[in-house]
Amino acid sequence: DINSSSSNKPDKIKRYVYLFKSETNKYKIGISNNPLIRIKAFNNPSNNVKLVCMSNAVYSAYKHEQSLHEKYSNYSIGNEWFDFKDDEAVINNVKQDILNLI
């Protein structure tokens, strides 16, 4: 989770904004230095999480992540996870928002 002090500091390294999808069709919007390694933390025998998409590496990843969390807050189920109710239009909007980050 992002605390207010870290979100106000300029990023010194580039990070990726990613969208993960769980077997139960819940989505996680997060940031990582390496989403392909990060995803391993969520995979276990009872849950298989897949990478849906990720941005290019960006300096403002924290700001972008926070903005996406706010934009899609109506779908939030806590801890950076979202239930988009299988609404393909919303899911495609999230993907485009992430893929368009610079």
C-alpha positions as semicolon CSV with decimal commas, in nm:
position;residue;x (nm);y (nm);z (nm)
1;D;0,000;0,000;0,000
2;I;0,107;0,353;-0,068
3;N;0,138;0,594;0,221
4;S;0,101;0,965;0,165
5;S;0,468;1,046;0,218
6;S;0,594;0,808;-0,051
7;S;0,332;0,910;-0,306
8;N;0,443;1,275;-0,286
9;K;0,811;1,199;-0,351
10;P;0,937;1,189;-0,709
11;D;1,017;0,836;-0,825
12;K;1,388;0,779;-0,863
13;I;1,351;0,457;-1,059
14;K;1,113;0,340;-1,328
15;R;0,849;0,086;-1,234
16;Y;0,571;-0,094;-1,419
17;V;0,199;-0,057;-1,360
18;Y;0,035;-0,395;-1,407
19;L;-0,304;-0,564;-1,418
20;F;-0,326;-0,917;-1,277
21;K;-0,630;-1,145;-1,299
22;S;-0,712;-1,419;-1,050
23;E;-0,894;-1,746;-1,119
24;T;-1,200;-1,590;-0,953
25;N;-1,203;-1,304;-1,207
26;K;-1,077;-1,044;-0,962
27;Y;-0,817;-0,796;-1,085
28;K;-0,521;-0,631;-0,914
29;I;-0,386;-0,294;-1,025
30;G;-0,038;-0,257;-0,884
31;I;0,319;-0,152;-0,947
32;S;0,642;-0,343;-0,945
33;N;1,002;-0,328;-1,056
34;N;0,935;-0,665;-1,218
35;P;0,571;-0,779;-1,255
36;L;0,677;-1,124;-1,379
37;I;0,851;-1,187;-1,047
38;R;0,579;-1,008;-0,846
39;I;0,308;-1,236;-0,984
40;K;0,478;-1,537;-0,823
41;A;0,384;-1,398;-0,481
42;F;0,015;-1,445;-0,568
43;N;0,035;-1,787;-0,730
44;N;-0,021;-2,095;-0,517
45;P;-0,198;-2,430;-0,560
46;S;-0,537;-2,275;-0,477
47;N;-0,504;-1,962;-0,691
48;N;-0,355;-1,906;-1,035
49;V;-0,296;-1,539;-1,115
50;K;-0,218;-1,426;-1,469
51;L;-0,064;-1,108;-1,606
52;V;-0,322;-0,929;-1,820
53;C;-0,103;-0,635;-1,919
54;M;0,164;-0,398;-1,796
55;S;0,278;-0,052;-1,886
56;N;0,615;0,050;-2,012
57;A;0,849;0,132;-1,724
58;V;0,754;0,479;-1,597
59;Y;0,896;0,713;-1,331
60;S;0,551;0,815;-1,212
61;A;0,422;0,462;-1,143
62;Y;0,298;0,542;-0,790
63;K;0,102;0,842;-0,914
64;H;-0,047;0,645;-1,203
65;E;-0,139;0,353;-0,979
66;Q;-0,310;0,583;-0,730
67;S;-0,497;0,756;-1,011
68;L;-0,622;0,423;-1,148
69;H;-0,730;0,310;-0,801
70;E;-0,932;0,631;-0,767
71;K;-1,077;0,610;-1,119
72;Y;-1,202;0,255;-1,064
73;S;-1,281;0,288;-0,692
74;N;-1,645;0,186;-0,751
75;Y;-1,515;-0,162;-0,834
76;S;-1,268;-0,186;-0,544
77;I;-1,289;-0,486;-0,313
78;G;-0,984;-0,381;-0,107
79;N;-0,606;-0,419;-0,107
80;E;-0,566;-0,303;-0,469
81;W;-0,809;-0,572;-0,592
82;F;-1,110;-0,496;-0,810
83;D;-1,420;-0,682;-0,925
84;F;-1,514;-0,550;-1,267
85;K;-1,820;-0,780;-1,280
86;D;-1,694;-0,939;-1,605
87;D;-1,770;-0,609;-1,781
88;E;-1,543;-0,635;-2,085
89;A;-1,579;-0,264;-2,167
90;V;-1,450;-0,165;-1,823
91;I;-1,171;-0,423;-1,834
92;N;-1,065;-0,297;-2,177
93;N;-1,064;0,061;-2,043
94;V;-0,837;-0,041;-1,757
95;K;-0,603;-0,218;-1,999
96;Q;-0,590;0,085;-2,228
97;D;-0,529;0,318;-1,934
98;I;-0,231;0,103;-1,831
99;L;-0,093;0,050;-2,182
100;N;-0,111;0,424;-2,256
101;L;0,100;0,531;-1,957
102;I;0,416;0,721;-2,040
